[in-house]
Amino acid sequence: MFCHSIFKMVFGDRQVSRVFIQGMRLLVLFLNAMPLYVVNFEMLEWQTNEMDKRILKAMFNTFTFLCLLSYFKASITRPKVIPQMAPNERDKNYCVTCRNWKPQRTHHCSICGVCVPKMDHHCPWLGNCVGYHNFKAFFLFCFYQAIVGIVYLT
């Protein structure tokens, strides 16, 4: 939470701009493309067994592809808009900012300016809120990124 507050303090409302979001996407793509180049063209020279080289390259390329695929799916999937409904005055499930009724476990994102069902956090790397509609893709991105790191270190 501390890093997120520093990130918000430095970038603030600029996190919503298309330039910032595209810049973060390019940075993630670059950070995954460089190891991809290294593994396929410069590394694995120490491996004497040709079959081991092929297996490591295939694993690395497969998991990197899956990682980037899930990243772009999580990045592009926007939270669904909650339909406008008149809230009751006694209702606790009411967003003061949106002036709309909100379902349970829905939170308002101050950066995106929308209410997100089952919101986990606003991810600056995605340029998007992580919630009900893209949590699976975000989790798979993190999982595949960890596997890519493990395969890269072997």
C-alpha positions as CSV (number, residue, x, y, z in Angstrom):
1,M,0.0,0.0,0.0
2,F,2.9,2.3,0.7
3,C,4.3,2.0,-2.9
4,H,0.8,2.6,-4.3
5,S,0.4,5.8,-2.4
6,I,3.8,7.1,-3.5
7,F,3.0,6.2,-7.1
8,K,-0.3,8.0,-6.8
9,M,1.4,11.0,-5.2
10,V,4.0,11.3,-8.0
11,F,1.7,10.6,-11.0
12,G,-1.7,11.6,-9.6
13,D,-4.5,12.1,-12.1
14,R,-2.1,11.6,-15.0
15,Q,-2.5,7.8,-14.6
16,V,-5.8,8.0,-16.5
17,S,-4.2,9.7,-19.6
18,R,-3.8,7.5,-22.7
19,V,-0.1,8.5,-23.0
20,F,0.6,7.1,-19.5
21,I,-1.3,3.9,-20.0
22,Q,0.4,3.2,-23.4
23,G,3.8,4.1,-21.9
24,M,3.3,1.5,-19.2
25,R,2.1,-1.1,-21.7
26,L,5.3,-0.4,-23.8
27,L,7.4,-0.7,-20.6
28,V,5.9,-4.1,-19.7
29,L,6.3,-5.3,-23.3
30,F,10.0,-4.1,-23.3
31,L,10.7,-5.8,-20.0
32,N,9.4,-9.0,-21.4
33,A,11.0,-8.7,-24.8
34,M,14.5,-8.2,-23.6
35,P,14.7,-11.6,-21.8
36,L,13.0,-13.1,-24.7
37,Y,15.8,-11.9,-27.0
38,V,18.5,-12.9,-24.6
39,V,17.1,-16.5,-24.1
40,N,16.6,-17.1,-27.8
41,F,19.7,-15.5,-29.3
42,E,22.5,-15.0,-26.7
43,M,21.9,-17.3,-23.7
44,L,22.0,-21.1,-23.4
45,E,25.5,-21.3,-25.1
46,W,26.7,-23.1,-22.0
47,Q,24.2,-25.9,-22.6
48,T,25.9,-28.8,-24.3
49,N,22.8,-30.8,-24.8
50,E,20.8,-29.5,-27.8
51,M,17.6,-31.1,-26.5
52,D,17.9,-29.1,-23.2
53,K,18.3,-25.9,-25.2
54,R,15.1,-26.6,-27.2
55,I,13.1,-27.5,-24.1
56,L,14.1,-24.3,-22.2
57,K,13.5,-22.1,-25.2
58,A,10.1,-23.7,-25.8
59,M,9.1,-23.3,-22.2
60,F,10.3,-19.7,-22.0
61,N,8.6,-18.7,-25.2
62,T,5.4,-20.4,-24.3
63,F,5.1,-18.8,-20.8
64,T,6.2,-15.4,-22.1
65,F,3.5,-15.5,-24.8
66,L,0.9,-16.6,-22.2
67,C,2.1,-13.9,-19.8
68,L,1.7,-11.1,-22.4
69,L,-1.6,-12.5,-23.6
70,S,-3.1,-12.4,-20.1
71,Y,-1.5,-9.0,-19.5
72,F,-3.2,-7.4,-22.5
73,K,-6.5,-9.2,-21.7
74,A,-6.4,-7.8,-18.1
75,S,-5.3,-4.4,-19.4
76,I,-8.0,-4.0,-22.0
77,T,-10.9,-5.5,-20.0
78,R,-12.6,-2.5,-18.4
79,P,-15.0,-2.8,-15.4
80,K,-18.6,-3.0,-16.4
81,V,-20.7,0.1,-15.7
82,I,-23.2,-0.3,-12.9
83,P,-26.7,0.6,-14.2
84,Q,-28.2,3.9,-12.8
85,M,-30.7,3.2,-10.1
86,A,-32.2,5.5,-7.6
87,P,-30.9,4.6,-4.2
88,N,-33.0,4.6,-1.0
89,E,-32.1,7.2,1.6
90,R,-31.7,4.4,4.2
91,D,-29.5,2.3,1.9
92,K,-25.9,2.0,3.0
93,N,-24.8,0.7,-0.4
94,Y,-24.7,4.1,-2.0
95,C,-21.7,5.8,-3.8
96,V,-21.5,9.4,-2.8
97,T,-19.2,10.2,-5.7
98,C,-21.2,8.5,-8.5
99,R,-24.5,9.3,-6.8
100,N,-25.6,5.8,-7.6
101,W,-26.6,2.5,-5.9
102,K,-23.8,0.1,-5.7
103,P,-23.9,-3.7,-5.1
104,Q,-22.1,-5.3,-2.2
105,R,-18.3,-5.5,-2.4
106,T,-18.2,-2.7,-4.9
107,H,-15.7,0.2,-4.3
108,H,-15.2,3.5,-6.1
109,C,-11.9,4.0,-7.8
110,S,-10.6,7.5,-7.3
111,I,-8.3,7.2,-10.3
112,C,-10.7,5.8,-12.9
113,G,-13.7,7.5,-11.4
114,V,-16.1,4.5,-11.6
115,C,-17.4,2.0,-9.1
116,V,-15.8,-1.4,-9.6
117,P,-17.4,-4.7,-8.5
118,K,-15.1,-6.8,-6.2
119,M,-12.4,-4.2,-6.6
120,D,-8.9,-5.4,-5.6
121,H,-6.8,-2.4,-6.5
122,H,-6.0,0.1,-9.3
123,C,-3.0,-1.2,-11.1
124,P,-0.8,1.4,-12.7
125,W,0.9,-1.3,-14.8
126,L,-2.4,-2.2,-16.3
127,G,-3.8,1.3,-16.4
128,N,-6.9,-0.3,-15.1
129,C,-8.7,-1.4,-12.0
130,V,-8.4,-5.1,-11.0
131,G,-11.8,-6.4,-10.1
132,Y,-14.5,-8.9,-10.9
133,H,-14.2,-8.7,-14.7
134,N,-10.4,-9.0,-15.1
135,F,-9.1,-10.6,-11.9
136,K,-8.5,-14.0,-13.5
137,A,-6.4,-12.5,-16.3
138,F,-4.5,-10.4,-13.8
139,F,-3.8,-13.4,-11.6
140,L,-2.7,-15.4,-14.6
141,F,-0.4,-12.6,-15.7
142,C,1.3,-12.6,-12.3
143,F,1.5,-16.4,-12.3
144,Y,3.0,-16.6,-15.8
145,Q,5.4,-13.8,-15.0
146,A,6.7,-15.7,-12.0
147,I,7.2,-18.8,-14.1
148,V,9.0,-16.8,-16.8
149,G,11.3,-15.5,-14.1
150,I,12.0,-19.0,-12.7
151,V,12.7,-20.4,-16.2
152,Y,14.9,-17.5,-17.0
153,L,17.0,-18.0,-13.9
154,T,17.5,-21.7,-14.7
